[in-house]
Amino acid sequence: MPPLADLFAAGLAHARRWALLAAFLGFALGWTAWALLRADPAALVRDDLDAGQRLEAVRWAFAGLVIFCGAHVFAARRRGRPLAEFAAAWNRRLLLLAGAPALVLLAAPGLAEKRGFVPLVASLGLGLLAALTAAAWREPLARQPARPRLAALLLALIGLAVAAMLIHLGVVRHHALVSNIHDLGIFENIVWRSLHGDLLATSLFAGDTFNSEHFAPFLLALVPFYAVSPRAETLIAVQVLWLCSAAIPLYLFARRRSDSLALAFAVTLAFLLSPLVHANALWDFHDLTLGVPLVLWALWAHDGDRRLGLALAVAALLLVREEMGLVVAALGLFAALDGRPRRGLLLLALGLAWFVLVARVFAPGTGVGAHADGLRGNLVEATGYRDLLLALLADPPRLVLELLRPDKFGFILCLGVPLLLLPLLAGRVLLLLLPGAAIFVLSANQYVADPYFHYSSFFLPAVFAAAPIGAMHLQQRLARPLALELAAGVVVAALAFGWAFGLPGGSFRAGFHKVPTALTDAERERHAWLAELAARLPQDACVAATGDVGAHLAARRCFAVFPAQLDVDFLVLHREDVNAKHMPLLRNLRAEKRFRTVEEQHKILVLERNP
């Protein structure tokens, strides 16, 4: 009989091989089952448990440990395999269970809003665990035949489902008066005026033209759709469908660059499930969002050497907004370093020339001059793009410090965590981030670093396109195939991130406000009355309105925001949108008898100017 010390050493080696990890996995599984079935996740986050709950939690955890280890013993005997070998193999295959407690964090309502870094770390950790787990399943997964048609069909169905959900939420949001003159009212006024012959005109901007602040001829492509159904809801639906269509070039580009169906599927799924994409689709309507699919189509055409497709995508992109000239220039830098020097230099020159042409000839009022408070950011004095360029080049340490501010660093993590931070390894394709990064670093506008606003449009195409490239670079550095593992990690991380920061987590919003999922009876009645009011107001009348109701009245030639303009025929004011600063002005208008009350319903006041 061997000595006791030898038996103890053998038992310890046996435990190290499988028992310790099995005990941890079983403990985690049992505790998570208790937390989700018997406890309140919010109370767990607050550590607000009494002695009885703590004892119950430990009992469930040890029960999970016993059941898990017992299952190993039972299964090993049934299959006639050595326990240590069998259990060690299945521990690796079930490693993702170690992250089960993170599900409790993700289930805590509003955690992303209160402590955003916690679900970020949980999502990244789950993704990495999923990648390690998939490594244990590599052999059986690698034997499965590739089914590109099935993958494409599944992505198409998911994309259509996501688009349908977003259109529904966008319409509900609009009917619940969550939309605003800024920006839905502005763009409907532009498209309505363009439909009636005043191209890119709007009474909401100086000079009766959108060109006084931005140059966006691509908006004219929306006019035929709006002509079929001239309503704000048409713009909401078109924006959602157009943004979701970016999944097509992203999938094609990822499939070609990575040569992996699994990785292309995972990255595209992460895009469709991203709360940042959903917020872009639901934040009223914005011209920046229109550029997202075009950047991806341009990358796909460049990668496949499709010159006509590249020319069409670049031409359309230049018409989206003035900043897209800089995006095309960045695309040129990428192309020049990506083995197409002549094409790259041509795109670089075209982008810069177009940017200068717009800023000097087509729309001289655009850019920094139109939004000095937003674009000049932390600069003491700035009057043009030259000042911004000097600020970028003159103080590099300051720019790094800006990126490390909690809000901006958190925004960067929101872009990278669902993709396992793979874009950081992508190299030169990240040059496409330069225009957005310049605005991001220099701006003091807090909403530029808010993932629930449209400013992420500058980053989404490049970040998602960079993920498969980063995955390939990681494979090359480690000299081993990792596509299946990374695909599994991206899917799990994207699902966890989407749950925490999207609708299920309770923190999701589009712009300033959370997105309602359904209308109350009172909201339906209010919307019906407001739609009827919009039809009753004379088409040639000039109307000024508060922000939320204004998004329902923008389809007219003369339209203004209250109280910026008072020389109008009608005022339509939502009492909940009239603040204390407006009350003296409103009292004066009534005292001077400049306006008389026509009607008031649903806290919406309609005033008509006295003759």
C-alpha positions as CSV (number, residue, x, y, z in Angstrom):
1,M,0.0,0.0,0.0
2,P,1.5,3.4,-1.0
3,P,2.3,5.9,1.8
4,L,-0.3,8.3,3.0
5,A,1.7,11.3,1.6
6,D,1.7,9.7,-1.9
7,L,-2.1,9.1,-1.7
8,F,-2.6,12.7,-0.7
9,A,-0.4,14.0,-3.5
10,A,-2.2,11.8,-6.0
11,G,-5.6,13.0,-4.8
12,L,-4.4,16.7,-4.9
13,A,-3.2,16.2,-8.5
14,H,-6.5,14.6,-9.3
15,A,-8.4,17.5,-7.8
16,R,-6.2,20.1,-9.6
17,R,-6.9,18.4,-12.9
18,W,-10.7,18.6,-12.8
19,A,-12.3,18.9,-9.3
20,L,-11.4,22.5,-8.4
21,L,-12.7,23.9,-11.7
22,A,-15.8,21.6,-11.6
23,A,-16.5,22.8,-8.1
24,F,-16.2,26.4,-9.1
25,L,-18.5,25.9,-12.2
26,G,-21.1,24.1,-10.1
27,F,-21.0,26.7,-7.4
28,A,-21.4,29.5,-9.9
29,L,-24.3,27.7,-11.6
30,G,-26.1,27.0,-8.4
31,W,-25.7,30.6,-7.1
32,T,-26.8,32.1,-10.4
33,A,-29.9,29.9,-10.4
34,W,-30.8,31.1,-6.9
35,A,-30.1,34.8,-7.8
36,L,-32.3,34.7,-10.9
37,L,-35.1,32.6,-9.4
38,R,-35.3,33.6,-5.8
39,A,-33.6,37.0,-5.4
40,D,-33.8,40.5,-6.7
41,P,-30.8,41.4,-8.9
42,A,-30.9,45.0,-7.8
43,A,-30.7,44.0,-4.1
44,L,-27.7,41.8,-4.9
45,V,-25.9,44.7,-6.6
46,R,-26.7,46.9,-3.5
47,D,-25.6,44.0,-1.2
48,D,-28.9,44.3,0.5
49,L,-29.5,40.7,1.8
50,D,-30.5,39.5,5.2
51,A,-29.0,36.5,7.0
52,G,-31.7,34.1,5.8
53,Q,-31.1,35.1,2.1
54,R,-27.4,34.7,2.5
55,L,-27.8,31.2,4.0
56,E,-30.2,30.2,1.2
57,A,-27.8,31.5,-1.5
58,V,-24.9,29.4,-0.1
59,R,-27.2,26.3,0.1
60,W,-28.1,26.7,-3.6
61,A,-24.5,27.3,-4.6
62,F,-23.3,24.1,-2.8
63,A,-26.2,22.2,-4.2
64,G,-25.1,23.2,-7.7
65,L,-21.5,22.2,-6.8
66,V,-22.6,18.7,-5.7
67,I,-25.0,18.2,-8.7
68,F,-22.3,19.4,-11.2
69,C,-19.5,17.2,-9.8
70,G,-21.9,14.3,-9.4
71,A,-23.0,14.6,-13.0
72,H,-19.3,14.3,-14.0
73,V,-18.9,11.1,-12.0
74,F,-22.1,9.6,-13.3
75,A,-21.4,10.4,-16.9
76,A,-17.8,9.1,-16.8
77,R,-19.0,5.8,-15.4
78,R,-21.8,5.4,-18.0
79,R,-19.3,6.0,-20.8
80,G,-16.6,3.9,-19.2
81,R,-13.9,6.6,-19.3
82,P,-11.4,7.7,-16.6
83,L,-13.1,10.3,-14.4
84,A,-10.2,12.9,-14.5
85,E,-9.9,12.8,-18.3
86,F,-13.6,13.0,-18.9
87,A,-14.3,15.7,-16.3
88,A,-11.3,17.9,-17.4
89,A,-12.5,17.8,-21.0
90,W,-16.1,18.7,-20.1
91,N,-14.9,21.5,-17.8
92,R,-13.3,23.1,-20.7
93,R,-16.4,22.7,-22.8
94,L,-18.6,24.2,-20.1
95,L,-16.2,27.0,-19.1
96,L,-18.7,29.7,-20.1
97,L,-20.7,28.7,-17.0
98,A,-18.0,30.4,-14.9
99,G,-19.5,33.7,-16.2
100,A,-23.0,32.8,-15.1
101,P,-23.0,35.2,-12.1
102,A,-22.4,38.0,-14.6
103,L,-26.0,37.4,-15.8
104,V,-27.2,38.7,-12.5
105,L,-25.4,42.0,-13.1
106,L,-26.9,42.3,-16.6
107,A,-30.3,41.5,-15.2
108,A,-30.1,44.4,-12.7
109,P,-32.4,47.1,-14.1
110,G,-30.8,50.4,-15.0
111,L,-27.2,49.3,-14.1
112,A,-25.8,50.5,-17.3
113,E,-27.1,54.0,-16.5
114,K,-25.8,54.1,-13.0
115,R,-22.6,52.1,-13.2
116,G,-21.9,51.7,-16.9
117,F,-18.4,50.2,-16.5
118,V,-19.7,47.2,-14.6
119,P,-21.8,45.7,-17.5
120,L,-19.0,46.7,-19.9
121,V,-16.6,44.5,-18.0
122,A,-19.2,41.8,-17.6
123,S,-19.9,41.7,-21.3
124,L,-16.2,41.6,-22.2
125,G,-15.5,38.8,-19.6
126,L,-18.4,36.7,-21.0
127,G,-17.2,37.2,-24.5
128,L,-13.6,36.0,-23.6
129,L,-15.0,33.0,-21.7
130,A,-17.1,32.1,-24.7
131,A,-14.0,32.2,-26.9
132,L,-12.2,29.9,-24.5
133,T,-15.2,27.6,-24.4
134,A,-15.4,27.5,-28.2
135,A,-11.8,26.4,-28.3
136,A,-12.8,23.2,-26.6
137,W,-15.5,22.6,-29.2
138,R,-13.2,23.4,-32.2
139,E,-12.9,19.9,-33.6
140,P,-16.6,19.1,-33.7
141,L,-17.4,22.6,-35.0
142,A,-14.7,22.4,-37.7
143,R,-16.2,19.2,-39.0
144,Q,-19.5,21.0,-39.7
145,P,-19.9,22.0,-43.4
146,A,-20.1,25.8,-44.1
147,R,-23.6,26.9,-45.0
148,P,-23.3,30.4,-46.4
149,R,-26.8,30.5,-47.7
150,L,-28.3,29.5,-44.4
151,A,-26.1,32.1,-42.6
152,A,-27.2,34.8,-45.1
153,L,-30.8,33.9,-44.7
154,L,-30.6,33.9,-40.9
155,L,-29.0,37.3,-40.9
156,A,-31.6,38.6,-43.4
157,L,-34.4,37.4,-41.1
158,I,-32.8,38.9,-38.0
159,G,-32.2,42.2,-39.9
160,L,-35.8,42.4,-41.0
161,A,-37.0,41.6,-37.5
162,V,-34.8,44.3,-36.0
163,A,-35.9,46.8,-38.7
164,A,-39.6,46.0,-38.0
165,M,-39.0,46.5,-34.3
166,L,-37.2,49.8,-34.7
167,I,-39.8,51.2,-37.1
168,H,-42.5,50.3,-34.6
169,L,-40.5,51.9,-31.7
170,G,-39.7,55.0,-33.9
171,V,-43.4,55.5,-34.7
172,V,-44.5,55.0,-31.1
173,R,-41.8,57.4,-30.0
174,H,-43.0,60.0,-32.5
175,H,-46.6,59.6,-31.6
176,A,-45.8,59.9,-27.9
177,L,-44.3,63.3,-28.5
178,V,-40.7,62.2,-27.7
179,S,-39.5,63.3,-31.1
180,N,-38.6,67.0,-31.6
181,I,-38.2,69.8,-34.1
182,H,-34.5,69.2,-33.6
183,D,-34.0,67.0,-35.6
184,L,-37.1,65.3,-37.1
185,G,-39.0,68.6,-37.7
186,I,-36.0,70.2,-39.4
187,F,-35.5,67.3,-41.9
188,E,-39.2,66.9,-42.6
189,N,-39.4,70.6,-43.4
190,I,-36.4,70.3,-45.7
191,V,-37.8,67.3,-47.6
192,W,-41.3,68.8,-47.8
193,R,-39.9,72.0,-49.2
194,S,-37.7,70.1,-51.6
195,L,-40.7,68.1,-52.8
196,H,-42.5,71.4,-53.5
197,G,-39.6,72.9,-55.5
198,D,-37.5,74.6,-52.9
199,L,-34.5,72.3,-52.9
200,L,-32.8,72.0,-49.4
201,A,-34.8,74.9,-48.1
202,T,-36.0,75.3,-44.6
203,S,-37.4,78.2,-42.7
204,L,-35.8,77.0,-39.5
205,F,-32.3,78.0,-40.6
206,A,-30.8,81.4,-41.6
207,G,-31.3,82.4,-45.2
208,D,-34.2,80.0,-45.6
209,T,-31.7,77.2,-46.5
210,F,-30.1,74.2,-44.9
211,N,-26.9,75.2,-46.6
212,S,-26.4,77.9,-44.0
213,E,-25.3,75.2,-41.5
214,H,-24.8,72.0,-43.5
215,F,-24.4,70.8,-47.1
216,A,-26.4,67.6,-47.5
217,P,-27.7,67.2,-51.1
218,F,-28.1,63.4,-50.4
219,L,-31.3,64.4,-48.6
220,L,-32.9,64.9,-52.0
221,A,-32.8,61.1,-52.5
222,L,-35.5,60.9,-49.8
223,V,-37.9,63.0,-51.7
224,P,-39.4,60.2,-53.9
225,F,-40.1,58.1,-50.8
226,Y,-41.6,61.1,-49.0
227,A,-43.8,61.9,-52.0
228,V,-45.4,58.5,-51.7
229,S,-46.4,59.1,-48.1
230,P,-45.7,62.7,-47.0
231,R,-45.4,62.1,-43.3
232,A,-42.7,62.2,-40.7
233,E,-43.2,58.5,-40.2
234,T,-41.8,57.9,-43.7
235,L,-38.5,59.5,-42.8
236,I,-38.4,57.3,-39.6
237,A,-39.0,54.1,-41.6
238,V,-36.5,55.1,-44.4
239,Q,-33.8,55.9,-41.9
240,V,-34.3,52.5,-40.1
241,L,-34.3,50.5,-43.3
242,W,-31.3,52.3,-44.7
243,L,-29.2,51.9,-41.6
244,C,-30.1,48.3,-41.2
245,S,-29.1,47.7,-44.8
246,A,-25.5,48.5,-43.8
247,A,-25.4,44.9,-42.6
248,I,-25.2,43.8,-46.2
249,P,-21.9,45.4,-47.1
250,L,-20.5,44.7,-43.7
251,Y,-21.2,41.0,-44.1
252,L,-19.7,40.9,-47.6
253,F,-16.6,42.8,-46.5
254,A,-16.1,40.7,-43.3
255,R,-16.5,37.5,-45.3
256,R,-13.9,38.5,-47.8
257,R,-11.4,40.0,-45.4
258,S,-11.6,37.2,-42.8
259,D,-12.3,34.2,-45.1
260,S,-14.5,33.0,-42.2
261,L,-18.2,32.5,-42.5
262,A,-18.5,32.3,-38.7
263,L,-16.7,35.6,-38.0
264,A,-18.6,37.4,-40.8
265,F,-21.8,36.2,-39.3
266,A,-20.8,37.2,-35.7
267,V,-19.7,40.7,-36.6
268,T,-22.8,41.4,-38.7
269,L,-25.0,40.0,-35.9
270,A,-23.2,42.3,-33.4
271,F,-24.0,45.3,-35.7
272,L,-27.7,44.4,-35.9
273,L,-28.0,43.9,-32.2
274,S,-26.0,47.0,-31.2
275,P,-27.8,49.6,-29.0
276,L,-25.6,52.2,-30.7
277,V,-27.1,51.3,-34.1
278,H,-30.6,51.3,-32.6
279,A,-30.1,54.7,-31.0
280,N,-28.9,56.1,-34.4
281,A,-32.0,54.7,-36.0
282,L,-34.4,56.1,-33.4
283,W,-32.9,59.5,-32.6
284,D,-35.5,61.4,-34.6
285,F,-33.8,61.7,-38.1
286,H,-30.3,62.8,-38.9
287,D,-28.2,63.2,-42.1
288,L,-25.1,61.8,-40.5
289,T,-26.8,58.4,-40.1
290,L,-27.2,58.2,-43.9
291,G,-23.4,57.9,-44.3
292,V,-23.0,54.6,-42.4
293,P,-24.0,52.2,-45.2
294,L,-22.1,54.2,-47.8
295,V,-18.8,54.0,-46.0
296,L,-19.2,50.2,-45.7
297,W,-20.2,49.9,-49.4
298,A,-17.1,51.9,-50.3
299,L,-14.9,49.6,-48.2
300,W,-16.4,46.5,-49.8
301,A,-16.0,47.9,-53.3
302,H,-12.4,48.9,-52.6
303,D,-11.6,45.5,-51.2
304,G,-13.0,43.7,-54.2
305,D,-11.5,46.1,-56.7
306,R,-15.0,47.1,-57.9
307,R,-14.2,50.5,-59.4
308,L,-17.7,51.4,-60.5
309,G,-19.2,50.5,-57.1
310,L,-16.5,52.5,-55.3
311,A,-17.1,55.5,-57.5
312,L,-20.8,55.4,-56.8
313,A,-20.4,54.9,-53.1
314,V,-17.8,57.7,-52.8
315,A,-20.0,60.1,-54.9
316,A,-23.0,59.4,-52.7
317,L,-21.0,59.7,-49.5
318,L,-19.7,63.1,-50.5
319,L,-23.2,64.3,-50.8
320,V,-24.2,63.2,-47.3
321,R,-22.6,66.1,-45.5
322,E,-19.6,68.4,-45.6
323,E,-17.6,66.3,-43.1
324,M,-17.8,63.3,-45.5
325,G,-15.1,64.9,-47.7
326,L,-12.7,64.3,-44.8
327,V,-14.0,60.7,-44.5
328,V,-13.3,60.1,-48.2
329,A,-9.8,61.6,-47.6
330,A,-9.3,59.1,-44.8
331,L,-10.5,56.3,-47.0
332,G,-7.9,57.4,-49.5
333,L,-5.1,57.2,-46.9
334,F,-6.3,53.6,-46.1
335,A,-6.4,52.7,-49.7
336,A,-2.9,54.0,-50.3
337,L,-1.5,51.9,-47.5
338,D,-3.7,48.9,-48.5
339,G,-1.9,48.2,-51.7
340,R,-3.7,50.8,-54.0
341,P,-1.5,53.9,-53.9
342,R,-2.8,55.6,-57.0
343,R,-6.4,55.0,-56.0
344,G,-5.6,56.2,-52.5
345,L,-4.0,59.4,-53.6
346,L,-6.9,60.1,-55.9
347,L,-9.4,59.6,-53.1
348,L,-7.3,61.7,-50.8
349,A,-7.2,64.6,-53.2
350,L,-10.9,64.3,-54.1
351,G,-12.0,64.3,-50.5
352,L,-9.9,67.3,-49.5
353,A,-10.8,69.2,-52.7
354,W,-14.5,68.6,-52.2
355,F,-14.3,69.6,-48.6
356,V,-12.6,72.9,-49.5
357,L,-15.1,73.5,-52.4
358,V,-18.1,73.0,-50.1
359,A,-16.6,75.2,-47.4
360,R,-15.6,78.0,-49.8
361,V,-18.2,77.9,-52.6
362,F,-21.3,75.7,-52.2
363,A,-22.0,76.4,-48.5
364,P,-19.6,78.8,-46.9
365,G,-21.6,79.0,-43.7
366,T,-21.2,75.3,-42.8
367,G,-18.8,73.8,-40.3
368,V,-17.1,75.5,-37.4
369,G,-18.7,78.9,-38.0
370,A,-22.2,77.4,-37.9
371,H,-21.6,75.4,-34.7
372,A,-18.8,77.3,-32.9
373,D,-19.9,76.2,-29.4
374,G,-20.0,72.5,-30.4
375,L,-17.0,72.0,-32.7
376,R,-14.4,74.3,-31.2
377,G,-14.8,72.4,-27.9
378,N,-12.1,73.3,-25.4
379,L,-10.3,75.8,-27.6
380,V,-10.2,79.3,-26.2
381,E,-10.7,80.8,-29.7
382,A,-11.5,79.1,-32.9
383,T,-13.1,80.4,-36.1
384,G,-12.3,77.7,-38.6
385,Y,-10.9,74.3,-39.4
386,R,-7.4,75.8,-39.4
387,D,-7.7,76.4,-35.7
388,L,-8.9,72.9,-35.1
389,L,-6.0,71.4,-37.0
390,L,-3.5,73.5,-35.1
391,A,-5.1,72.4,-31.8
392,L,-4.8,68.7,-32.9
393,L,-1.1,69.1,-33.8
394,A,0.1,71.5,-31.1
395,D,-0.6,69.6,-27.9
396,P,-0.7,65.8,-28.4
397,P,-0.6,65.0,-24.6
398,R,-3.7,67.1,-24.1
399,L,-5.5,65.0,-26.7
400,V,-4.6,61.8,-25.0
401,L,-5.9,63.2,-21.7
402,E,-9.2,64.0,-23.4
403,L,-9.5,60.4,-24.6
404,L,-9.0,59.2,-21.1
405,R,-11.8,61.2,-19.6
406,P,-14.4,58.8,-18.1
407,D,-17.2,59.7,-20.5
408,K,-15.1,59.6,-23.6
409,F,-13.2,56.5,-22.6
410,G,-16.5,54.8,-21.7
411,F,-17.7,55.7,-25.2
412,I,-14.7,54.0,-26.8
413,L,-15.3,50.9,-24.7
414,C,-18.9,50.8,-25.8
415,L,-17.6,50.7,-29.4
416,G,-15.0,48.0,-28.8
417,V,-16.4,45.7,-26.1
418,P,-19.1,44.0,-28.2
419,L,-16.4,43.1,-30.7
420,L,-13.9,41.8,-28.0
421,L,-11.7,44.9,-28.6
422,L,-10.6,43.3,-31.9
423,P,-10.8,46.7,-33.8
424,L,-7.7,47.8,-31.8
425,L,-5.6,45.3,-33.7
426,A,-6.9,46.3,-37.1
427,G,-4.1,48.7,-38.1
428,R,-4.5,51.1,-41.0
429,V,-8.3,50.7,-41.5
430,L,-8.6,52.7,-38.3
431,L,-7.5,55.8,-40.3
432,L,-11.2,56.0,-41.2
433,L,-11.8,57.1,-37.6
434,L,-9.7,60.3,-37.9
435,P,-12.4,62.8,-38.9
436,G,-14.8,61.6,-36.2
437,A,-11.9,61.3,-33.6
438,A,-10.9,64.9,-34.2
439,I,-14.4,66.1,-33.5
440,F,-14.6,63.7,-30.6
441,V,-11.4,64.9,-28.9
442,L,-11.9,68.6,-29.4
443,S,-15.5,68.9,-28.7
444,A,-16.8,70.0,-25.3
445,N,-20.3,68.9,-26.2
446,Q,-21.1,66.1,-23.8
447,Y,-23.5,64.4,-26.3
448,V,-20.6,63.8,-28.7
449,A,-19.4,61.1,-26.3
450,D,-22.9,59.8,-25.5
451,P,-23.5,56.4,-27.2
452,Y,-27.2,57.1,-27.5
453,F,-26.8,60.0,-30.0
454,H,-26.1,60.1,-33.7
455,Y,-22.5,61.1,-33.3
456,S,-21.5,57.5,-33.2
457,S,-22.2,57.5,-37.0
458,F,-18.7,58.7,-37.5
459,F,-17.3,55.6,-35.8
460,L,-19.7,52.6,-36.5
461,P,-18.6,51.7,-40.0
462,A,-14.9,51.8,-39.4
463,V,-15.1,50.0,-36.0
464,F,-17.3,47.1,-37.3
465,A,-15.2,46.8,-40.5
466,A,-12.1,46.7,-38.4
467,A,-13.2,43.8,-36.3
468,P,-12.6,41.0,-38.8
469,I,-9.3,42.6,-39.8
470,G,-8.2,42.7,-36.2
471,A,-9.2,39.0,-35.8
472,M,-7.0,38.1,-38.8
473,H,-4.1,40.0,-37.4
474,L,-4.5,38.2,-34.1
475,Q,-4.5,34.9,-35.8
476,Q,-1.3,35.8,-37.7
477,R,0.5,36.9,-34.5
478,L,-0.5,33.7,-32.6
479,A,0.0,31.5,-35.7
480,R,-3.1,29.5,-35.0
481,P,-6.7,29.5,-36.3
482,L,-9.0,31.5,-34.0
483,A,-11.9,32.5,-36.2
484,L,-14.4,30.1,-34.6
485,E,-13.4,31.0,-31.1
486,L,-13.5,34.8,-31.8
487,A,-16.8,34.5,-33.6
488,A,-18.3,32.8,-30.5
489,G,-16.8,35.5,-28.2
490,V,-18.2,38.3,-30.4
491,V,-21.7,36.8,-30.4
492,V,-21.8,36.4,-26.6
493,A,-20.3,39.8,-25.9
494,A,-22.7,41.5,-28.3
495,L,-25.7,39.7,-26.7
496,A,-24.6,40.7,-23.2
497,F,-23.8,44.3,-24.2
498,G,-27.1,44.5,-26.1
499,W,-29.0,43.2,-23.1
500,A,-27.4,45.6,-20.6
501,F,-27.4,48.8,-22.7
502,G,-30.4,48.0,-24.9
503,L,-34.1,47.9,-24.2
504,P,-34.0,44.9,-21.8
505,G,-31.6,46.6,-19.4
506,G,-33.9,49.5,-18.8
507,S,-31.2,52.1,-19.6
508,F,-31.7,52.4,-23.4
509,R,-32.7,55.8,-24.8
510,A,-32.5,57.5,-28.2
511,G,-31.2,60.9,-27.6
512,F,-32.3,62.5,-24.4
513,H,-35.3,60.3,-23.5
514,K,-36.0,56.6,-23.0
515,V,-37.9,55.0,-25.8
516,P,-41.6,54.0,-25.1
517,T,-42.6,50.6,-26.3
518,A,-46.4,51.3,-26.5
519,L,-48.9,54.2,-26.5
520,T,-51.4,54.8,-23.8
521,D,-55.0,55.5,-24.7
522,A,-54.5,59.2,-23.8
523,E,-51.4,59.4,-26.1
524,R,-53.3,57.9,-29.0
525,E,-56.1,60.4,-28.6
526,R,-53.6,63.2,-28.3
527,H,-51.8,62.1,-31.5
528,A,-55.1,61.8,-33.4
529,W,-56.1,65.3,-32.4
530,L,-52.6,66.7,-33.2
531,A,-52.7,65.1,-36.7
532,E,-56.2,66.6,-37.3
533,L,-54.9,70.0,-36.1
534,A,-52.0,69.8,-38.6
535,A,-54.5,69.1,-41.4
536,R,-56.8,72.0,-40.3
537,L,-54.1,74.7,-40.1
538,P,-54.0,76.6,-43.4
539,Q,-51.2,75.3,-45.6
540,D,-50.0,78.9,-46.3
541,A,-50.0,79.9,-42.7
542,C,-46.8,80.5,-40.8
543,V,-46.6,78.3,-37.6
544,A,-44.3,78.4,-34.7
545,A,-44.3,75.5,-32.2
546,T,-42.6,74.1,-29.2
547,G,-40.1,71.3,-29.8
548,D,-42.1,68.1,-29.2
549,V,-45.3,69.1,-31.0
550,G,-43.3,70.9,-33.7
551,A,-42.2,67.6,-35.2
552,H,-45.8,67.0,-36.2
553,L,-46.3,70.3,-37.9
554,A,-43.2,70.7,-40.1
555,A,-44.8,69.9,-43.5
556,R,-45.3,73.5,-44.5
557,R,-43.4,76.3,-46.2
558,C,-43.2,78.7,-43.2
559,F,-42.4,76.9,-40.0
560,A,-40.5,78.2,-36.9
561,V,-39.5,77.3,-33.3
562,F,-41.1,79.0,-30.4
563,P,-39.9,81.5,-29.1
564,A,-37.2,82.1,-31.6
565,Q,-39.7,83.6,-34.1
566,L,-43.0,85.3,-33.1
567,D,-44.0,86.9,-36.4
568,V,-46.2,84.0,-37.3
569,D,-49.9,83.3,-37.9
570,F,-50.2,80.5,-35.3
571,L,-48.5,79.4,-32.1
572,V,-48.9,75.7,-31.1
573,L,-47.5,75.3,-27.6
574,H,-47.3,72.2,-25.5
575,R,-47.6,73.3,-21.9
576,E,-45.1,70.6,-20.7
577,D,-42.5,72.0,-23.2
578,V,-43.0,75.7,-22.1
579,N,-40.5,76.5,-19.4
580,A,-40.4,79.3,-16.8
581,K,-38.4,81.6,-19.1
582,H,-41.2,81.5,-21.7
583,M,-44.0,82.4,-19.3
584,P,-43.4,86.2,-19.2
585,L,-43.2,86.3,-23.0
586,L,-46.5,84.3,-23.3
587,R,-48.2,86.6,-20.8
588,N,-47.1,89.7,-22.7
589,L,-48.3,88.3,-26.0
590,R,-51.8,87.8,-24.5
591,A,-51.7,91.2,-22.7
592,E,-50.8,93.0,-25.9
593,K,-53.6,91.0,-27.6
594,R,-51.2,90.0,-30.4
595,F,-52.6,86.5,-30.2
596,R,-55.9,85.0,-29.2
597,T,-56.6,81.5,-27.9
598,V,-58.3,79.3,-30.5
599,E,-58.4,76.0,-28.5
600,E,-56.6,73.9,-26.0
601,Q,-56.7,70.2,-25.7
602,H,-54.3,67.6,-24.2
603,K,-52.3,70.5,-22.7
604,I,-51.6,71.8,-26.2
605,L,-52.5,75.5,-26.6
606,V,-53.3,76.9,-30.1
607,L,-53.0,80.7,-30.5
608,E,-53.9,82.6,-33.6
609,R,-52.6,86.1,-34.4
610,N,-55.2,88.8,-34.2
611,P,-55.7,90.8,-37.5
